[in-house]
Amino acid sequence: MVASSPHSAIYRNMFALGTLAFIGISLFMVHEFEEIICVRPYIKRHREDEKFAAEMFVAGGDKNYPSTESIALMIGEEFVLSVIIMLVGIAIGSIEIVLAPFIAFTLHLIPHALEALRFPGWAPGSRTAVLLFVPSVAIIVAAIMTQPIQPLWLAVWTVVIGVLLLANLRLMHMVAGGFAQNCSPDSPPIIGGTVEHPRLSVGLYNNWSYEPKEAPNYSNF
């Protein structure tokens, strides 16, 4: 009977960690795609409804979520950061580091799922939160039960990486307006958390004025 080499054991461990990381990042992106698609229409539909004033995306409004492009860019940055963290965990053979972002993602599904109960209809992200929460918990429990994990280090890395991801999200919200302008130069500038359009101005008491754009001249074509 041929004994397996240490290198084979390392490769098997890396494959197991890579599989766990792939599952985690895939579930993360399924959830985030729903937000990319739904956030801006949801804000536009409910921004004037007082019943939705406390909903996380409506409350963030145009300041934190100024355009679909900026939301996609923020999520793309979160994706890259999460992949880097998981790759570091795979490289050093630490399942605790690989699992920590997965746990943080699963915990963040809870407030999304609760919004389905608090607000009529489905808020952005609540559908996939309800759909993915139980499978995510099951995968995490299975990993903990079948892999050699140090609980203390898992808790430490979950807190550290969770705080890092939250701080990164806060930073992304702070610069969201600049992202919107860089992604779409024609989009309205964000001033004080409100949208200001060069041809559509909003007065202090919602007095709207509109200057129609001159119709194009097709006589020369």
PALOGU-560356 format. One line per 2 residues: number of its first residue (from 0); for each residue x, y, z of N, C-alpha, C. Coordinates in steps of 0.2 Angstrom, whole numbers. Layout:
REM PALOGU-560356
NUM> X,Y,Z,X,Y,Z,X,Y,Z ~ ... $
END
This chain:
REM PALOGU-560356
0> 4,-6,0,0,0,0,4,6,0 ~ 3,11,-5,8,16,-6,5,22,-1 $
2> 9,25,3,7,30,7,7,37,3 ~ 2,41,5,2,47,1,7,52,4 $
4> 10,56,-1,15,61,1,12,67,4 ~ 17,70,8,14,76,11,11,81,6 $
6> 14,82,0,12,86,-5,5,85,-7 ~ 3,78,-7,-3,76,-9,-8,78,-4 $
8> -7,78,2,-11,80,8,-12,87,7 ~ -7,91,6,-8,98,5,-12,100,0 $
10> -11,97,-6,-15,98,-12,-23,97,-10 ~ -24,91,-7,-31,89,-5,-34,94,-1 $
12> -30,97,4,-32,102,9,-34,108,5 ~ -30,110,0,-31,116,-3,-37,116,-8 $
14> -38,110,-11,-44,108,-15,-50,109,-11 ~ -50,106,-4,-56,107,0,-57,114,2 $
16> -52,118,3,-53,125,5,-55,129,-1 ~ -53,127,-7,-55,131,-13,-62,129,-15 $
18> -64,123,-13,-71,121,-15,-76,125,-10 ~ -74,126,-4,-78,129,1,-78,137,-1 $
20> -72,140,-3,-72,147,-4,-76,148,-11 ~ -76,143,-16,-80,144,-22,-88,144,-20 $
22> -90,140,-16,-97,139,-14,-99,146,-10 ~ -95,148,-6,-96,154,-2,-97,160,-6 $
24> -92,161,-11,-92,167,-15,-97,167,-20 ~ -99,161,-22,-105,160,-27,-111,162,-24 $
26> -113,160,-18,-119,162,-14,-119,169,-13 ~ -113,172,-11,-113,179,-10,-115,183,-17 $
28> -112,181,-22,-114,184,-29,-121,183,-31 ~ -124,178,-30,-131,177,-31,-135,182,-27 $
30> -134,183,-21,-137,188,-17,-136,195,-19 ~ -130,196,-21,-128,203,-23,-131,205,-30 $
32> -132,200,-34,-135,201,-41,-142,204,-40 ~ -145,201,-35,-152,203,-34,-152,211,-32 $
34> -147,213,-28,-147,220,-26,-145,224,-32 ~ -141,222,-36,-139,226,-42,-145,227,-46 $
36> -149,222,-47,-155,223,-51,-161,227,-48 ~ -162,226,-42,-168,228,-38,-167,235,-35 $
38> -161,237,-32,-161,243,-28,-163,249,-30 ~ -161,251,-36,-163,258,-39,-170,258,-40 $
40> -173,253,-44,-181,253,-45,-184,253,-38 ~ -182,250,-33,-185,250,-27,-185,257,-23 $
42> -179,260,-24,-179,267,-21,-184,271,-24 ~ -184,271,-31,-188,276,-35,-195,275,-33 $
44> -197,268,-32,-204,267,-31,-207,268,-24 ~ -202,268,-19,-204,269,-12,-201,275,-8 $
46> -198,279,-12,-194,285,-8,-199,290,-5 ~ -205,291,-8,-210,295,-5,-215,292,0 $
48> -214,286,1,-219,282,5,-216,282,12 ~ -219,285,17,-217,285,24,-216,278,27 $
50> -220,273,25,-220,267,27,-213,263,26 ~ -210,266,21,-203,263,19,-197,267,21 $
52> -198,272,25,-193,277,27,-187,273,30 ~ -189,268,34,-184,265,38,-180,259,34 $
54> -183,257,29,-180,252,25,-173,254,23 ~ -168,249,23,-161,251,23,-159,254,16 $
56> -162,252,11,-160,255,4,-164,262,3 ~ -170,262,5,-173,268,4,-170,274,9 $
58> -168,272,15,-165,276,20,-158,279,17 ~ -155,274,14,-148,276,11,-149,281,5 $
60> -154,279,1,-157,284,-4,-151,285,-10 ~ -152,291,-13,-147,293,-18,-140,294,-16 $
62> -139,295,-9,-132,297,-7,-128,290,-7 ~ -131,285,-4,-127,278,-4,-128,274,-10 $
64> -134,275,-14,-135,271,-19,-137,275,-25 ~ -133,279,-28,-135,284,-33,-136,282,-40 $
66> -134,276,-41,-135,273,-48,-134,266,-48 ~ -136,262,-53,-135,255,-53,-128,254,-55 $
68> -125,258,-59,-117,257,-60,-113,257,-54 ~ -115,262,-49,-111,263,-43,-112,257,-39 $
70> -118,254,-38,-120,249,-34,-116,243,-37 ~ -116,242,-43,-112,236,-46,-104,237,-45 $
72> -102,243,-45,-95,244,-44,-93,243,-37 ~ -97,245,-32,-96,243,-25,-96,236,-23 $
74> -101,232,-26,-101,225,-25,-95,222,-29 ~ -93,224,-34,-87,221,-37,-81,222,-33 $
76> -81,228,-30,-75,229,-25,-75,224,-19 ~ -82,223,-17,-82,218,-11,-81,211,-13 $
78> -83,210,-19,-81,203,-22,-73,202,-22 ~ -70,207,-25,-62,206,-25,-59,206,-18 $
80> -62,210,-14,-59,210,-7,-60,203,-4 ~ -66,200,-4,-68,194,-1,-64,188,-5 $
82> -63,188,-11,-59,183,-15,-51,184,-12 ~ -49,190,-11,-42,190,-9,-41,187,-2 $
84> -46,189,3,-46,186,9,-46,178,9 ~ -51,175,5,-51,168,4,-45,165,1 $
86> -42,168,-4,-36,166,-7,-30,166,-2 ~ -30,171,3,-25,171,8,-26,164,12 $
88> -32,163,14,-34,157,18,-32,151,15 ~ -33,150,9,-31,144,5,-24,143,5 $
90> -20,149,3,-13,149,3,-9,146,9 ~ -12,149,15,-9,147,21,-12,141,25 $
92> -17,138,21,-21,132,24,-25,133,30 ~ -28,139,30,-32,141,36,-39,141,34 $
94> -43,136,37,-50,135,35,-54,141,39 ~ -51,143,45,-54,148,49,-55,155,45 $
96> -49,156,41,-49,163,37,-54,162,31 ~ -54,156,28,-59,155,22,-66,155,25 $
98> -67,152,30,-74,152,33,-77,158,36 ~ -72,162,38,-74,169,41,-79,173,37 $
100> -77,175,31,-81,179,26,-88,175,25 ~ -88,169,24,-94,165,23,-99,166,29 $
102> -96,166,35,-100,167,41,-103,174,41 ~ -98,179,40,-100,186,40,-106,187,34 $
104> -105,184,29,-110,184,23,-117,181,26 ~ -117,175,29,-123,172,31,-126,176,37 $
106> -122,179,41,-125,183,47,-129,190,44 ~ -126,192,38,-129,198,35,-135,197,31 $
108> -136,190,30,-143,188,27,-149,189,32 ~ -147,189,38,-153,190,43,-157,196,43 $
110> -154,202,43,-158,208,42,-161,209,35 ~ -158,206,30,-162,206,24,-168,202,24 $
112> -167,196,27,-173,191,28,-179,195,32 ~ -177,198,37,-182,201,42,-185,207,38 $
114> -182,210,33,-186,215,30,-192,213,26 ~ -191,206,24,-197,203,21,-203,203,25 $
116> -202,203,32,-207,203,37,-209,210,39 ~ -205,215,38,-206,222,41,-209,226,36 $
118> -208,225,29,-210,229,24,-214,225,19 ~ -220,228,16,-224,225,11,-220,223,5 $
120> -221,217,2,-217,215,-3,-210,213,-2 ~ -206,212,-7,-199,210,-6,-195,216,-7 $
122> -191,217,-2,-185,222,-2,-180,219,-6 ~ -175,223,-9,-169,220,-13,-165,216,-8 $
124> -164,210,-10,-159,206,-7,-163,201,-2 ~ -170,203,-1,-173,198,4,-175,192,1 $
126> -177,191,-5,-178,185,-8,-173,180,-8 ~ -167,182,-10,-161,177,-10,-159,176,-2 $
128> -160,181,2,-158,180,9,-162,174,12 ~ -169,174,11,-173,169,13,-171,162,10 $
130> -170,163,3,-168,157,0,-161,154,2 ~ -156,158,3,-149,155,4,-147,154,12 $
132> -151,157,16,-149,157,23,-148,150,26 ~ -153,146,25,-153,139,28,-148,135,24 $
134> -147,135,18,-141,131,15,-135,134,17 ~ -134,140,18,-127,143,20,-126,141,27 $
136> -131,141,32,-130,138,38,-128,131,38 ~ -131,127,34,-130,120,33,-123,118,31 $
138> -120,122,26,-113,122,24,-108,123,29 ~ -110,129,33,-105,131,38,-104,125,43 $
140> -110,123,45,-110,118,51,-107,111,48 ~ -108,110,42,-105,104,39,-97,105,39 $
142> -95,111,37,-88,112,37,-85,111,44 ~ -88,114,49,-86,114,56,-85,107,58 $
144> -90,103,57,-91,96,59,-86,91,56 ~ -84,93,50,-80,88,46,-72,90,45 $
146> -71,97,47,-64,99,46,-61,101,53 ~ -54,100,53,-51,102,59,-51,109,60 $
148> -55,112,65,-56,119,65,-54,121,73 ~ -51,127,74,-49,129,80,-55,134,82 $
150> -59,133,86,-65,138,87,-63,145,89 ~ -58,145,93,-56,152,95,-53,156,89 $
152> -49,153,85,-47,157,79,-52,158,74 ~ -57,154,74,-63,155,69,-67,161,72 $
154> -68,161,78,-71,167,81,-68,174,80 ~ -61,173,81,-57,179,81,-57,182,73 $
156> -56,177,69,-55,179,62,-62,181,59 ~ -68,178,62,-74,181,59,-76,188,62 $
158> -74,189,68,-75,196,70,-70,201,66 ~ -64,199,65,-59,204,62,-61,205,55 $
160> -63,200,51,-64,200,44,-71,204,44 ~ -76,202,48,-82,205,48,-82,213,49 $
162> -78,215,54,-77,222,55,-74,225,48 ~ -69,222,45,-65,224,39,-70,225,34 $
164> -75,220,33,-80,221,27,-85,226,29 ~ -87,227,35,-92,233,37,-88,239,35 $
166> -82,240,38,-78,246,37,-78,248,29 ~ -76,243,25,-75,243,18,-82,246,15 $
168> -88,243,17,-94,245,15,-96,252,16 ~ -94,254,22,-95,261,24,-91,266,20 $
170> -85,264,18,-81,268,14,-84,268,7 ~ -86,263,5,-89,263,-2,-96,267,-2 $
172> -99,267,3,-105,272,3,-103,279,3 ~ -97,281,7,-95,288,7,-93,290,0 $
174> -90,286,-4,-88,288,-10,-92,286,-16 ~ -99,284,-14,-103,282,-20,-105,287,-25 $
176> -105,293,-23,-107,299,-27,-102,299,-32 ~ -95,299,-30,-90,300,-35,-90,294,-40 $
178> -91,288,-37,-92,282,-42,-97,283,-47 ~ -103,286,-45,-108,287,-50,-106,292,-55 $
180> -102,297,-54,-100,302,-59,-95,299,-63 ~ -90,295,-60,-85,292,-65,-88,286,-69 $
182> -93,283,-67,-96,277,-71,-100,280,-76 ~ -104,286,-75,-109,289,-80,-108,296,-79 $
184> -104,299,-83,-103,307,-83,-109,311,-84 ~ -114,308,-87,-120,311,-88,-125,311,-83 $
186> -124,307,-78,-128,306,-72,-129,312,-68 ~ -134,313,-64,-135,319,-60,-130,319,-55 $
188> -127,325,-53,-122,325,-47,-126,325,-41 ~ -122,322,-36,-125,320,-29,-123,326,-25 $
190> -127,330,-22,-126,336,-18,-130,335,-12 ~ -126,334,-6,-129,334,0,-134,328,1 $
192> -133,323,-3,-137,317,-2,-143,317,-7 ~ -144,322,-11,-149,323,-16,-147,323,-23 $
194> -151,321,-27,-149,322,-34,-151,328,-37 ~ -146,331,-41,-147,338,-44,-146,337,-51 $
196> -151,339,-55,-150,338,-62,-150,345,-66 ~ -145,345,-71,-144,352,-74,-150,355,-77 $
198> -155,351,-79,-161,354,-82,-167,352,-78 ~ -166,350,-72,-172,348,-67,-170,350,-60 $
200> -173,355,-58,-171,358,-51,-176,356,-46 ~ -175,355,-40,-180,353,-35,-179,359,-30 $
202> -184,363,-28,-184,368,-23,-185,365,-16 ~ -184,370,-12,-184,368,-5,-191,364,-3 $
204> -196,366,-6,-203,363,-4,-206,359,-10 ~ -201,356,-14,-203,351,-19,-206,355,-25 $
206> -204,362,-26,-206,365,-32,-202,364,-38 ~ -205,360,-42,-201,357,-48,-202,362,-54 $
208> -196,363,-57,-196,367,-63,-192,363,-68 ~ -194,363,-74,-191,359,-80,-190,363,-86 $
210> -184,363,-88,-182,367,-94,-182,362,-100 ~ -186,361,-105,-186,356,-110,-180,357,-114 $
212> -177,351,-116,-172,351,-120,-174,352,-128 ~ -170,356,-131,-171,357,-138,-171,351,-142 $
214> -177,350,-146,-177,344,-150,-172,344,-156 ~ -169,338,-157,-164,338,-162,-166,339,-169 $
216> -162,342,-173,-164,344,-180,-161,339,-185 ~ -166,335,-188,-164,330,-193,-164,332,-200 $
218> -165,338,-201,-166,341,-208,-160,339,-212 ~ -154,339,-209,-148,338,-213,-146,331,-214 $
220> -150,326,-212,-149,319,-213,-152,317,-219 $
END
